[in-house]
Amino acid sequence: MHLSNAGNSEVSILNRILRPGAPTFSPEAAQDILTLDFDQADKDRMRQLSAKARAGTLTAEEDVEAGKYELVGHLLNIMQSKARRSLKNRRVDGKKPRAH
């Protein structure tokens, strides 16, 4: 499953909803979001799927699974981008974010 950043792809829709350029997370929420990550089992599975994709041996089911990981990864990236921008804007405004 291929996700583009144009039109009405899932990623485009999420971008319009979350608006990563609009820093609206509180410092606490932003810091929590920046700690989110895939667990090791998911990272291992993504590496397996990626290797199979490069080798051209992905099954149809694995292709769908890889697309799901890709979509969740995009969502995580969008949220973390917004979190970083929220913290950066707090610093620029002279307000120091709470220590983590």
Backbone as a chain_set.jsonl record, in Angstrom:
{"seq": "MHLSNAGNSEVSILNRILRPGAPTFSPEAAQDILTLDFDQADKDRMRQLSAKARAGTLTAEEDVEAGKYELVGHLLNIMQSKARRSLKNRRVDGKKPRAH", "coords": {"N": [[0.841, -1.176, 0.0], [0.669, 2.109, -0.963], [1.248, 5.313, 0.232], [0.609, 8.611, -0.495], [1.488, 12.098, -0.223], [-0.355, 13.83, -1.236], [-3.516, 15.32, -2.233], [-6.296, 13.444, -1.194], [-5.162, 11.444, 0.4], [-4.567, 9.203, 3.158], [-2.563, 10.275, 4.762], [-2.559, 12.979, 3.997], [-5.099, 13.755, 4.85], [-4.824, 13.338, 7.629], [-2.825, 15.247, 8.113], [-4.266, 17.599, 7.65], [-6.101, 17.473, 9.722], [-4.517, 17.319, 12.092], [-2.716, 19.395, 11.758], [0.33, 19.938, 11.728], [2.017, 22.175, 11.689], [0.885, 24.029, 13.346], [1.41, 24.997, 16.472], [0.039, 23.646, 19.093], [0.083, 21.961, 21.265], [0.312, 21.366, 24.759], [3.217, 21.881, 26.86], [3.626, 19.586, 28.442], [2.08, 17.603, 27.157], [3.348, 17.608, 24.661], [5.933, 16.72, 25.33], [5.334, 14.14, 26.222], [4.324, 12.987, 23.859], [6.612, 12.981, 22.298], [7.974, 10.854, 23.362], [6.796, 8.614, 22.374], [7.002, 5.586, 20.533], [7.593, 2.841, 18.263], [7.475, -0.502, 19.522], [10.112, -2.924, 20.182], [9.546, -5.404, 18.953], [7.775, -4.657, 16.908], [9.478, -2.982, 15.422], [11.354, -4.881, 14.579], [9.68, -6.489, 12.994], [8.954, -4.653, 11.001], [11.447, -4.294, 9.785], [11.803, -6.874, 8.748], [9.67, -6.985, 6.904], [10.423, -4.889, 5.227], [12.834, -5.879, 4.172], [11.861, -8.084, 2.758], [10.276, -6.726, 0.925], [12.213, -5.32, -0.547], [13.457, -7.493, -1.691], [11.463, -8.362, -3.267], [9.594, -10.242, -2.46], [7.295, -10.015, -0.936], [4.15, -11.033, 0.298], [0.657, -10.596, -0.587], [-0.797, -10.134, 1.749], [1.24, -9.375, 3.498], [2.035, -7.034, 2.274], [-0.17, -5.401, 2.752], [0.018, -5.333, 5.536], [2.498, -4.018, 5.814], [1.768, -1.546, 4.792], [0.056, -0.69, 6.785], [1.81, -0.326, 8.936], [3.284, 1.73, 7.781], [1.372, 3.794, 7.604], [0.767, 4.242, 10.344], [3.301, 5.016, 11.169], [3.562, 7.426, 9.721], [1.538, 8.923, 10.986], [2.589, 9.055, 13.597], [4.947, 10.508, 13.034], [3.84, 12.963, 12.152], [2.506, 13.82, 14.483], [4.691, 14.027, 16.262], [6.205, 15.969, 14.999], [4.54, 18.179, 15.302], [4.589, 18.296, 18.089], [7.31, 18.911, 18.588], [7.425, 21.435, 17.366], [5.606, 22.796, 18.973], [6.965, 22.823, 21.451], [9.262, 24.249, 20.69], [8.199, 26.753, 19.961], [7.252, 27.568, 22.444], [9.647, 28.016, 23.777], [10.701, 30.106, 22.248], [8.852, 32.076, 22.776], [9.626, 32.733, 25.277], [8.778, 31.232, 27.36], [9.559, 28.671, 29.42], [9.646, 25.202, 28.812], [8.325, 22.541, 30.842], [10.546, 20.441, 32.674], [11.433, 17.136, 31.688]], "CA": [[0.0, 0.0, 0.0], [1.485, 3.308, -1.077], [0.574, 6.517, 0.708], [1.231, 9.841, -0.966], [1.169, 13.267, 0.594], [-1.177, 14.737, -2.041], [-4.938, 15.027, -2.361], [-7.037, 12.917, -0.054], [-4.553, 10.261, 0.997], [-4.708, 9.158, 4.608], [-1.585, 11.191, 5.345], [-3.041, 14.346, 3.761], [-6.238, 13.978, 5.747], [-4.273, 13.495, 8.982], [-2.151, 16.546, 8.176], [-5.273, 18.654, 7.767], [-6.709, 17.373, 11.055], [-3.547, 17.586, 13.159], [-2.005, 20.639, 11.447], [1.603, 19.885, 12.447], [2.644, 23.487, 11.769], [0.208, 24.85, 14.352], [1.876, 24.488, 17.767], [-1.038, 23.776, 20.075], [0.214, 21.013, 22.371], [0.928, 21.872, 25.987], [4.555, 21.304, 27.013], [3.539, 18.232, 28.996], [1.595, 16.714, 26.098], [4.392, 17.525, 23.641], [7.001, 15.857, 25.832], [4.832, 12.763, 26.222], [4.226, 12.53, 22.471], [7.966, 12.732, 21.801], [8.48, 9.573, 23.876], [6.113, 7.508, 21.695], [7.794, 4.886, 19.517], [7.252, 1.437, 18.065], [8.253, -1.386, 20.393], [11.159, -3.645, 19.458], [8.947, -6.438, 18.1], [7.275, -3.989, 15.707], [10.64, -2.557, 14.631], [11.881, -6.09, 13.941], [8.741, -6.89, 11.939], [9.087, -3.695, 9.896], [12.693, -4.625, 9.081], [11.535, -8.086, 7.966], [8.818, -6.621, 5.771], [11.228, -4.062, 4.336], [13.763, -6.77, 3.467], [11.072, -8.853, 1.792], [9.856, -5.805, -0.138], [13.385, -5.092, -1.402], [13.711, -8.741, -2.421], [10.32, -8.635, -4.136], [8.942, -11.479, -2.014], [6.155, -9.739, -0.055], [2.834, -11.546, -0.087], [-0.373, -9.552, -0.573], [-1.111, -9.845, 3.151], [2.371, -8.643, 4.066], [1.999, -5.7, 1.694], [-1.186, -4.679, 3.528], [0.597, -5.12, 6.865], [3.516, -2.972, 5.675], [1.04, -0.292, 4.627], [-0.462, -0.284, 8.102], [2.952, 0.232, 9.668], [3.619, 3.001, 7.15], [0.37, 4.782, 8.008], [0.979, 4.568, 11.76], [4.553, 5.775, 11.217], [3.262, 8.791, 9.282], [0.783, 9.575, 12.064], [3.545, 9.342, 14.669], [5.813, 11.598, 12.58], [3.066, 14.206, 12.152], [2.28, 14.232, 15.873], [5.949, 14.433, 16.872], [6.564, 17.249, 14.397], [3.723, 19.188, 15.991], [5.093, 18.382, 19.465], [8.576, 19.661, 18.562], [7.106, 22.832, 17.06], [4.964, 23.357, 20.166], [8.013, 23.103, 22.435], [10.126, 25.296, 20.154], [7.493, 28.029, 20.063], [7.216, 27.934, 23.866], [10.966, 28.562, 24.107], [10.826, 31.385, 21.555], [7.994, 33.02, 23.492], [10.203, 32.996, 26.583], [8.218, 30.331, 28.365], [10.38, 27.472, 29.475], [8.851, 23.994, 29.024], [8.58, 21.749, 32.045], [11.562, 19.394, 32.508], [10.861, 15.794, 31.553]], "C": [[0.884, 1.235, 0.0], [0.676, 4.515, -0.641], [1.318, 7.731, 0.18], [0.83, 10.976, -0.038], [0.283, 14.249, -0.155], [-2.644, 14.332, -1.976], [-5.579, 14.549, -1.088], [-6.47, 11.599, 0.446], [-4.756, 10.321, 2.506], [-3.787, 10.167, 5.283], [-2.036, 12.64, 5.168], [-4.197, 14.689, 4.685], [-5.752, 14.19, 7.178], [-3.562, 14.832, 9.142], [-3.15, 17.678, 8.353], [-5.934, 18.638, 9.149], [-5.734, 17.838, 12.138], [-2.784, 18.892, 12.976], [-0.665, 20.712, 12.187], [2.302, 21.231, 12.568], [2.028, 24.405, 12.807], [0.54, 24.307, 15.739], [0.837, 24.662, 18.866], [-0.959, 22.773, 21.219], [0.796, 21.724, 23.588], [2.326, 21.264, 26.089], [4.516, 19.865, 27.515], [3.098, 17.235, 27.928], [2.669, 16.523, 25.037], [5.511, 16.587, 24.089], [6.568, 14.397, 25.847], [4.777, 12.197, 24.809], [5.606, 12.2, 21.917], [8.559, 11.432, 22.333], [7.842, 8.374, 23.171], [7.01, 6.902, 20.625], [7.25, 3.474, 19.366], [8.049, 0.593, 19.053], [9.199, -2.224, 19.531], [10.59, -4.714, 18.534], [8.404, -5.829, 16.81], [8.424, -3.517, 14.818], [11.247, -3.744, 13.892], [10.988, -6.524, 12.783], [8.832, -5.944, 10.743], [10.361, -3.953, 9.101], [12.511, -5.867, 8.214], [10.72, -7.759, 6.719], [9.589, -5.788, 4.751], [12.199, -4.915, 3.519], [13.03, -7.586, 2.408], [10.609, -7.969, 0.635], [11.013, -5.534, -1.095], [13.694, -6.312, -2.253], [12.577, -9.085, -3.383], [9.547, -9.879, -3.745], [7.787, -11.249, -1.038], [4.895, -10.407, -0.589], [1.846, -10.377, -0.068], [-0.713, -9.153, 0.86], [0.004, -9.036, 3.809], [2.429, -7.216, 3.522], [0.983, -4.831, 2.437], [-0.637, -4.359, 4.916], [1.644, -4.004, 6.827], [2.858, -1.604, 5.526], [0.48, 0.222, 5.934], [0.651, 0.316, 8.956], [3.324, 1.604, 9.109], [2.655, 4.099, 7.593], [0.562, 5.208, 9.462], [2.271, 5.369, 11.929], [4.357, 7.219, 10.784], [2.518, 9.556, 10.374], [1.719, 9.969, 13.204], [4.455, 10.505, 14.285], [5.094, 12.943, 12.6], [2.884, 14.714, 13.581], [3.576, 14.717, 16.525], [6.466, 15.738, 16.277], [5.818, 18.386, 15.086], [4.216, 19.371, 17.431], [6.391, 19.186, 19.518], [8.323, 21.148, 18.305], [6.458, 23.508, 18.273], [6.002, 23.722, 21.218], [8.917, 24.235, 21.969], [9.456, 26.659, 20.293], [7.373, 28.487, 21.504], [8.531, 28.584, 24.261], [11.144, 29.945, 23.49], [10.01, 32.457, 22.262], [8.539, 33.36, 24.877], [9.653, 32.14, 27.692], [9.01, 29.038, 28.318], [9.503, 26.248, 29.691], [9.275, 23.253, 30.28], [9.616, 20.67, 31.746], [10.893, 18.037, 32.504], [11.503, 14.842, 32.52]], "O": [[1.747, 1.388, 0.864], [-0.451, 4.712, -1.093], [2.525, 7.863, 0.385], [-0.046, 10.831, 0.814], [0.179, 15.405, 0.254], [-2.979, 13.179, -1.705], [-5.431, 15.163, -0.031], [-7.225, 10.724, 0.872], [-5.08, 11.373, 3.056], [-4.171, 10.829, 6.247], [-1.908, 13.443, 6.092], [-4.259, 15.789, 5.235], [-6.206, 15.106, 7.863], [-3.679, 15.479, 10.182], [-2.909, 18.61, 9.12], [-6.286, 19.692, 9.678], [-6.086, 18.649, 12.994], [-2.259, 19.44, 13.945], [-0.532, 21.457, 13.158], [3.113, 21.412, 13.476], [2.593, 25.454, 13.116], [0.012, 23.27, 16.141], [0.768, 25.716, 19.497], [-1.853, 22.74, 22.064], [1.668, 22.583, 23.456], [2.594, 20.235, 25.469], [5.291, 19.023, 27.06], [3.672, 16.153, 27.806], [2.883, 15.407, 24.563], [5.978, 15.756, 23.311], [7.358, 13.512, 25.517], [5.146, 11.043, 24.59], [5.757, 11.247, 21.152], [9.559, 10.954, 21.797], [8.293, 7.242, 23.348], [7.695, 7.621, 19.899], [6.535, 2.976, 20.235], [9.182, 0.939, 19.386], [9.095, -2.229, 18.304], [11.106, -4.909, 17.433], [8.553, -6.414, 15.738], [8.352, -3.639, 13.595], [11.611, -3.633, 12.721], [11.482, -6.886, 11.715], [8.792, -6.389, 9.596], [10.358, -3.842, 7.875], [12.999, -5.919, 7.085], [11.044, -8.204, 5.618], [9.421, -5.968, 3.545], [12.365, -4.698, 2.319], [13.524, -7.757, 1.293], [10.558, -8.421, -0.509], [10.825, -5.518, -2.311], [14.137, -6.188, -3.394], [12.709, -9.985, -4.212], [8.913, -10.508, -4.592], [7.345, -12.19, -0.378], [4.611, -10.351, -1.785], [2.173, -9.293, 0.415], [-0.896, -7.972, 1.152], [-0.263, -8.12, 4.586], [2.829, -6.295, 4.234], [1.247, -3.661, 2.717], [-0.805, -3.245, 5.412], [1.669, -3.145, 7.708], [3.344, -0.616, 6.076], [0.434, 1.43, 6.166], [0.459, 1.337, 9.616], [3.639, 2.526, 9.861], [3.079, 5.208, 7.92], [0.523, 6.398, 9.774], [2.328, 6.295, 12.738], [4.91, 8.135, 11.394], [2.838, 10.712, 10.651], [1.647, 11.087, 13.715], [4.712, 11.389, 15.102], [5.669, 13.949, 13.017], [3.084, 15.897, 13.855], [3.566, 15.706, 17.258], [7.098, 16.529, 16.977], [6.4, 19.422, 15.408], [4.253, 20.496, 17.93], [6.558, 20.041, 20.388], [8.927, 22.009, 18.944], [6.742, 24.672, 18.558], [5.937, 24.798, 21.813], [9.297, 25.091, 22.767], [10.101, 27.623, 20.706], [7.391, 29.691, 21.764], [8.546, 29.577, 24.988], [11.675, 30.852, 24.131], [10.427, 33.613, 22.337], [7.964, 34.194, 25.576], [10.028, 32.308, 28.853], [9.107, 28.396, 27.272], [8.703, 26.221, 30.627], [10.424, 23.331, 30.718], [9.573, 20.05, 30.684], [9.917, 17.807, 33.217], [11.149, 13.664, 32.552]]}, "num_chains": 1, "name": "protein.A"}
